[in-house]
Amino acid sequence: MIVEAIITTMDATGVVNFAPMGVEWGDDRIVVKPFLETTTFRNLRDGGAAVVNLTDDVMLFARAAISSPQYAAFPAVRVRGVVLEAACSWRELEVRHIDATPPRSRIDTAVVHHGARREFIGFNRARNAVLETAIVATRTHILPPAEIRADIARLQIIVDKTAGARELEAMALLTDHIENKLAEIAAAANANAR
Ligand SMILES: Cc1cc2nc3c(=O)[nH]c(=O)nc-3n(C[C@H](O)[C@H](O)[C@H](O)COP(=O)(O)O)c2cc1C
């Protein structure tokens, strides 16, 4: 099963990177699959550690999908890295094996510590819809614009029915970003056609 998490990694100078990623879940072993060009891949390869943070705050996924934010965090217990303040629970990972076959790596890790901070509230459709929209936002350069617009329209209905204020705000952030990206893509296509 793939579980969507915010992965924190640290570079050699101590700079922390926060990235949404889906990981292959396990109690003792977790597989992370970052594309080779990501900071997460470089930090895992060079530092050999990461923290998988589970949170119900989809704004953190939305912002990290479209920018490189810094979030409040505190030092991890067993690995060189940090835990997200907003995490409901977390797992600390040590790299065991890296398959760096392009375009996407497969990094096997061992869970060396885990902790919990607060309750994870149950399923909310708007939160799931925002997560799906965040994934679309990272793929505007790959997906056809008509498909993107159809997906967003469907997801927006779910958000409008079931969201709280935080989810509405996260959805608006993502849809604005996606519209700007689609406008850029259309302008570039028009310029090429001339
Ligand atoms: C819910 C979600 C899951 C994602 N899963 C992955 C993943 O498994 N691997 C990956 O390389 N990028 C994934 N992405 C895209 C990365 O978060 C995005 O490309 C990010 O900018 C790259 O991370 P970096 O900060 O490590 O460079 C996902 C995005 C979202 C919103």
PDBQT file of the ligand as one rigid body, heavy atoms in Angstrom, charges set to zero:
ROOT
HETATM    1  C1  LIG A 201       0.835  13.417  -2.867  1.00  0.00    +0.000 C 
HETATM    2  C2  LIG A 201       2.127  13.516  -3.656  1.00  0.00    +0.000 A 
HETATM    3  C3  LIG A 201       2.927  12.382  -3.804  1.00  0.00    +0.000 A 
HETATM    4  C4  LIG A 201       4.143  12.467  -4.500  1.00  0.00    +0.000 A 
HETATM    5  N1  LIG A 201       4.942  11.338  -4.601  1.00  0.00    +0.000 NA
HETATM    6  C5  LIG A 201       6.160  11.434  -5.193  1.00  0.00    +0.000 A 
HETATM    7  C6  LIG A 201       7.046  10.313  -5.232  1.00  0.00    +0.000 A 
HETATM    8  O1  LIG A 201       6.744   9.219  -4.733  1.00  0.00    +0.000 OA
HETATM    9  N2  LIG A 201       8.257  10.485  -5.826  1.00  0.00    +0.000 N 
HETATM   10  C7  LIG A 201       8.637  11.699  -6.370  1.00  0.00    +0.000 A 
HETATM   11  O2  LIG A 201       9.765  11.813  -6.871  1.00  0.00    +0.000 OA
HETATM   12  N3  LIG A 201       7.809  12.773  -6.355  1.00  0.00    +0.000 NA
HETATM   13  C8  LIG A 201       6.597  12.661  -5.782  1.00  0.00    +0.000 A 
HETATM   14  N4  LIG A 201       5.771  13.759  -5.744  1.00  0.00    +0.000 N 
HETATM   15  C9  LIG A 201       6.236  15.029  -6.346  1.00  0.00    +0.000 C 
HETATM   16  C10 LIG A 201       7.250  15.698  -5.447  1.00  0.00    +0.000 C 
HETATM   17  O3  LIG A 201       6.704  16.032  -4.184  1.00  0.00    +0.000 OA
HETATM   18  C11 LIG A 201       7.746  17.001  -6.106  1.00  0.00    +0.000 C 
HETATM   19  O4  LIG A 201       8.263  16.686  -7.361  1.00  0.00    +0.000 OA
HETATM   20  C12 LIG A 201       8.783  17.667  -5.296  1.00  0.00    +0.000 C 
HETATM   21  O5  LIG A 201       8.927  18.986  -5.766  1.00  0.00    +0.000 OA
HETATM   22  C13 LIG A 201      10.154  17.034  -5.453  1.00  0.00    +0.000 C 
HETATM   23  O6  LIG A 201      10.719  16.945  -4.247  1.00  0.00    +0.000 OA
HETATM   24  P1  LIG A 201      12.114  17.606  -3.796  1.00  0.00    +0.000 P 
HETATM   25  O7  LIG A 201      11.732  18.746  -2.900  1.00  0.00    +0.000 OA
HETATM   26  O8  LIG A 201      12.750  16.470  -3.070  1.00  0.00    +0.000 OA
HETATM   27  O9  LIG A 201      12.925  18.041  -5.001  1.00  0.00    +0.000 OA
HETATM   28  C14 LIG A 201       4.552  13.704  -5.070  1.00  0.00    +0.000 A 
HETATM   29  C15 LIG A 201       3.728  14.829  -4.923  1.00  0.00    +0.000 A 
HETATM   30  C16 LIG A 201       2.532  14.744  -4.227  1.00  0.00    +0.000 A 
HETATM   31  C17 LIG A 201       1.690  15.975  -4.084  1.00  0.00    +0.000 C 
ENDROOT
TORSDOF 0
